[in-house]
Amino acid sequence: MEMNWNVELLGNPLLSWLTAIAVAVGINAVVGVVKWVIISRLSKFASQTATHLDDAAIEIAKATRQWLVIFVSLYVALQYLELAPRLEGAFRIAATIAAFLQLGLWANSGFRCWIELYRERAMKANIGAATSIGAMAFIGQVVLWSVVLLLGLDNLGVDVTALIAGLGVGGIAVALAVQNILGDLFASLSIVIDKPFVVGDFIIVDTFAGTVEYVGLKTTRIRSLGGEQIVFANSDLLQARVRNYKRMWERRILFNFGVLYQTTADQLEKIPVLVKAIIEQQPLARFDRAHFAKFGDSSLDYEVVYWMQDPDYTKYMDTQQAINLALVREFEAHAIGFAYPTRTLFVEGPIQVQNAAAADEGEGEDRPGREESKPVRAHPGR
């Protein structure tokens, strides 16, 4: 019995219906098979490679939604049929929405793979970058889906020019209303990208000092030496001068001390040699200079400079303590005295000290032969 292919159903031959069904099923089957091959077969290969492209391909394949593919395949299949314009227009709108939605899902999946890769690399250097990277991901997704929406509307015949202009005016109004928040947000991105400091760095901002604990979307938090938490707006940090002590390669140390004016010239000449020998004995210190710098009010002052090859503050204090103790021992061994604030009185002419009892007897009387004491002047000691 022969099949009559000319039989019409809803105004279309049976052969056209069968062709449309075959096209729709074929498209869905091909997409499903490709998705299965990428996810199941490529996953085994991707686990053995260091490249991230195969991982991205797997994630993009997982973002494929078969029900969206059905709408697109039905619209393609209906091209083999003659339908009412209104019905064909409805299928075209549905297929357009489904196609752009699926493209958006693929693009969003690829973007998320890139963000995760960037986050993994950034977290190795800055554990506080997660929040700002999350902000970057949010902004990127908003831009991506905005572009998908505009393209979809444009393909549906909607005039997006007026919409874009309206969004531009509205965006300006919103930006003016939340300009402080947006300023801190973009400042946060600048901190993450430029990295003037990272979590764990010890920084000084104006008169505030502490260790960076957290870099957020709006604020950065620092734990001060006193224990309290100091919160800075990110925009304020970018406008301030930040001193980052964690980035120091070496620490330059300058310290002073003074010796007594009674110190001899030979002893004064020997002091820089002693200081140099003491500093060179310290494992982390590099001697720079030691000089008899000036004559102080009550001391002969020396100025010493050396470099700490490790910027750690505790190690610097341990080294300085060792240097100070060694100076005390060496000066004691060479009979050199450290100076301390003193004043010496120089008396001009003889002074007669009157007996206390005689003073009581002669109180109020003018006695001949009494000598008046001359004034005593005090001068800063040398």
PETALIN-V888841 format. One record per backbone hydrogen bond with DSSP energy under -0.5 kcal/mol. CO is the residue of the C=O (numbers start at 1). NH is the residue of the N-H. E is the energy in kcal/mol with one decimal. If there is no record, write none. Layout:
co=CO nh=NH e=E
co=CO nh=NH e=E
This chain:
co=3 nh=5 e=-1.1
co=4 nh=7 e=-1.3
co=5 nh=15 e=-1.1
co=7 nh=14 e=-1.9
co=9 nh=12 e=-1.1
co=12 nh=9 e=-3.4
co=13 nh=17 e=-1.6
co=14 nh=18 e=-2.5
co=15 nh=19 e=-2.5
co=16 nh=20 e=-2.5
co=17 nh=21 e=-2.6
co=18 nh=22 e=-2.5
co=19 nh=23 e=-2.4
co=20 nh=24 e=-2.4
co=21 nh=25 e=-2.7
co=22 nh=26 e=-2.5
co=23 nh=27 e=-2.5
co=24 nh=28 e=-2.0
co=25 nh=29 e=-2.5
co=26 nh=30 e=-2.7
co=27 nh=31 e=-2.5
co=28 nh=32 e=-2.4
co=29 nh=33 e=-2.6
co=30 nh=34 e=-2.6
co=31 nh=35 e=-2.3
co=32 nh=36 e=-2.3
co=33 nh=37 e=-2.6
co=34 nh=38 e=-2.4
co=35 nh=39 e=-2.4
co=36 nh=40 e=-2.8
co=36 nh=41 e=-0.6
co=37 nh=41 e=-1.6
co=37 nh=42 e=-1.4
co=40 nh=44 e=-0.7
co=41 nh=45 e=-1.1
co=42 nh=46 e=-2.9
co=43 nh=47 e=-1.6
co=45 nh=48 e=-1.2
co=46 nh=49 e=-1.2
co=52 nh=56 e=-2.1
co=53 nh=57 e=-2.4
co=54 nh=58 e=-2.0
co=55 nh=59 e=-2.2
co=56 nh=60 e=-2.5
co=57 nh=61 e=-2.2
co=58 nh=62 e=-2.2
co=59 nh=63 e=-1.0
co=61 nh=64 e=-1.5
co=64 nh=66 e=-0.6
co=65 nh=68 e=-0.8
co=65 nh=69 e=-1.6
co=66 nh=70 e=-1.7
co=67 nh=71 e=-1.0
co=68 nh=72 e=-1.6
co=69 nh=73 e=-2.9
co=70 nh=74 e=-2.5
co=71 nh=75 e=-1.8
co=72 nh=76 e=-2.1
co=73 nh=77 e=-2.6
co=74 nh=78 e=-2.3
co=76 nh=79 e=-1.2
co=77 nh=80 e=-1.9
co=78 nh=81 e=-1.5
co=81 nh=83 e=-0.7
co=84 nh=88 e=-2.8
co=85 nh=89 e=-2.5
co=86 nh=90 e=-1.9
co=87 nh=91 e=-2.1
co=88 nh=92 e=-2.2
co=89 nh=93 e=-2.4
co=90 nh=94 e=-2.3
co=91 nh=95 e=-2.8
co=92 nh=96 e=-2.5
co=93 nh=97 e=-2.5
co=94 nh=98 e=-2.5
co=95 nh=99 e=-2.7
co=96 nh=100 e=-2.4
co=97 nh=101 e=-2.2
co=98 nh=102 e=-2.4
co=99 nh=103 e=-2.4
co=100 nh=104 e=-2.3
co=101 nh=105 e=-2.1
co=102 nh=106 e=-2.3
co=103 nh=107 e=-2.8
co=104 nh=108 e=-2.8
co=105 nh=109 e=-2.1
co=106 nh=110 e=-2.2
co=107 nh=111 e=-2.4
co=108 nh=112 e=-2.4
co=109 nh=113 e=-1.9
co=110 nh=114 e=-1.9
co=111 nh=115 e=-2.4
co=112 nh=116 e=-2.5
co=113 nh=117 e=-2.1
co=114 nh=118 e=-2.6
co=115 nh=119 e=-2.9
co=116 nh=120 e=-2.4
co=117 nh=121 e=-1.9
co=118 nh=122 e=-2.7
co=119 nh=123 e=-2.6
co=120 nh=124 e=-0.7
co=121 nh=125 e=-0.6
co=122 nh=125 e=-0.9
co=122 nh=126 e=-2.8
co=126 nh=129 e=-1.7
co=127 nh=130 e=-0.5
co=128 nh=132 e=-0.5
co=129 nh=133 e=-2.5
co=130 nh=134 e=-2.1
co=131 nh=135 e=-1.6
co=132 nh=136 e=-2.2
co=133 nh=137 e=-2.5
co=134 nh=138 e=-2.3
co=135 nh=139 e=-2.7
co=136 nh=140 e=-2.7
co=137 nh=141 e=-2.4
co=138 nh=142 e=-2.3
co=139 nh=143 e=-2.4
co=140 nh=144 e=-2.6
co=141 nh=145 e=-2.7
co=142 nh=146 e=-1.8
co=143 nh=147 e=-2.3
co=144 nh=148 e=-2.3
co=145 nh=149 e=-2.4
co=146 nh=150 e=-2.4
co=147 nh=151 e=-2.6
co=148 nh=152 e=-2.5
co=149 nh=153 e=-2.6
co=150 nh=154 e=-2.3
co=151 nh=155 e=-2.1
co=152 nh=156 e=-1.1
co=153 nh=158 e=-2.5
co=154 nh=157 e=-1.2
co=158 nh=160 e=-1.0
co=159 nh=163 e=-0.6
co=160 nh=164 e=-2.9
co=161 nh=165 e=-2.3
co=162 nh=166 e=-2.6
co=163 nh=167 e=-2.6
co=164 nh=168 e=-2.3
co=165 nh=169 e=-2.3
co=166 nh=170 e=-2.8
co=167 nh=171 e=-2.9
co=168 nh=172 e=-2.1
co=169 nh=173 e=-2.1
co=170 nh=174 e=-2.6
co=171 nh=175 e=-2.7
co=172 nh=176 e=-2.3
co=173 nh=177 e=-1.8
co=174 nh=178 e=-2.1
co=176 nh=179 e=-0.7
co=178 nh=182 e=-2.8
co=179 nh=183 e=-2.5
co=180 nh=184 e=-2.1
co=181 nh=185 e=-2.3
co=182 nh=186 e=-2.8
co=183 nh=187 e=-1.9
co=184 nh=188 e=-2.1
co=185 nh=189 e=-1.8
co=186 nh=190 e=-2.2
co=187 nh=191 e=-2.3
co=188 nh=192 e=-2.2
co=189 nh=193 e=-2.5
co=190 nh=194 e=-3.0
co=191 nh=195 e=-1.9
co=198 nh=201 e=-2.1
co=201 nh=203 e=-0.7
co=201 nh=212 e=-2.7
co=202 nh=245 e=-2.4
co=202 nh=246 e=-0.8
co=203 nh=210 e=-2.2
co=204 nh=206 e=-0.5
co=204 nh=243 e=-2.5
co=205 nh=208 e=-2.8
co=208 nh=205 e=-3.1
co=209 nh=225 e=-0.7
co=210 nh=203 e=-2.6
co=211 nh=223 e=-3.0
co=212 nh=200 e=-2.2
co=214 nh=216 e=-0.6
co=214 nh=221 e=-2.5
co=218 nh=234 e=-2.3
co=219 nh=216 e=-2.8
co=220 nh=232 e=-2.8
co=221 nh=213 e=-2.9
co=221 nh=214 e=-1.5
co=222 nh=224 e=-0.7
co=222 nh=230 e=-3.7
co=223 nh=211 e=-2.5
co=224 nh=227 e=-1.2
co=228 nh=224 e=-2.7
co=230 nh=222 e=-3.0
co=230 nh=232 e=-0.5
co=232 nh=220 e=-2.7
co=233 nh=237 e=-1.8
co=234 nh=238 e=-1.8
co=235 nh=239 e=-1.2
co=236 nh=240 e=-1.0
co=240 nh=242 e=-0.7
co=241 nh=206 e=-0.9
co=241 nh=243 e=-0.5
co=242 nh=244 e=-0.7
co=243 nh=204 e=-1.9
co=243 nh=245 e=-0.8
co=244 nh=247 e=-0.7
co=245 nh=248 e=-1.1
co=251 nh=308 e=-3.3
co=253 nh=306 e=-2.2
co=255 nh=304 e=-2.6
co=257 nh=302 e=-3.1
co=258 nh=339 e=-2.2
co=259 nh=300 e=-2.7
co=260 nh=263 e=-1.5
co=264 nh=268 e=-2.4
co=265 nh=269 e=-2.2
co=266 nh=270 e=-1.3
co=267 nh=271 e=-1.4
co=268 nh=272 e=-0.6
co=270 nh=274 e=-2.0
co=271 nh=275 e=-2.6
co=272 nh=276 e=-2.4
co=273 nh=277 e=-2.1
co=274 nh=278 e=-2.1
co=275 nh=279 e=-2.4
co=276 nh=280 e=-2.4
co=277 nh=281 e=-0.7
co=278 nh=281 e=-0.7
co=279 nh=282 e=-1.6
co=282 nh=285 e=-0.9
co=284 nh=309 e=-3.1
co=286 nh=307 e=-2.7
co=289 nh=305 e=-2.7
co=291 nh=293 e=-1.1
co=291 nh=303 e=-2.5
co=294 nh=296 e=-0.7
co=294 nh=301 e=-2.3
co=299 nh=296 e=-2.8
co=299 nh=301 e=-0.7
co=300 nh=259 e=-2.0
co=301 nh=293 e=-1.4
co=301 nh=294 e=-1.4
co=302 nh=257 e=-1.4
co=303 nh=291 e=-2.4
co=304 nh=255 e=-2.1
co=305 nh=288 e=-1.9
co=305 nh=289 e=-2.1
co=306 nh=253 e=-3.1
co=307 nh=286 e=-2.5
co=307 nh=309 e=-0.6
co=308 nh=251 e=-2.2
co=312 nh=316 e=-1.8
co=313 nh=317 e=-2.4
co=314 nh=318 e=-2.3
co=315 nh=319 e=-2.2
co=316 nh=320 e=-2.7
co=317 nh=321 e=-2.3
co=318 nh=322 e=-2.0
co=319 nh=323 e=-2.3
co=320 nh=324 e=-2.6
co=321 nh=325 e=-2.4
co=322 nh=326 e=-2.1
co=323 nh=327 e=-2.3
co=324 nh=328 e=-2.1
co=325 nh=329 e=-2.0
co=326 nh=330 e=-2.7
co=327 nh=331 e=-2.8
co=328 nh=332 e=-1.9
co=329 nh=333 e=-2.1
co=330 nh=334 e=-1.7
co=331 nh=336 e=-3.2
co=332 nh=335 e=-0.9
co=337 nh=260 e=-2.0
co=342 nh=381 e=-0.5
co=344 nh=346 e=-0.5
co=344 nh=379 e=-1.1
co=345 nh=347 e=-0.6
co=346 nh=377 e=-0.7
co=347 nh=349 e=-0.7
co=351 nh=353 e=-0.6
co=352 nh=354 e=-0.7
co=355 nh=359 e=-1.9
co=356 nh=360 e=-1.6
co=357 nh=361 e=-2.1
co=358 nh=362 e=-2.2
co=360 nh=363 e=-1.1
co=362 nh=365 e=-2.0
co=365 nh=367 e=-0.9
co=367 nh=370 e=-1.0
co=375 nh=377 e=-0.5
co=377 nh=346 e=-0.9
co=379 nh=344 e=-0.8
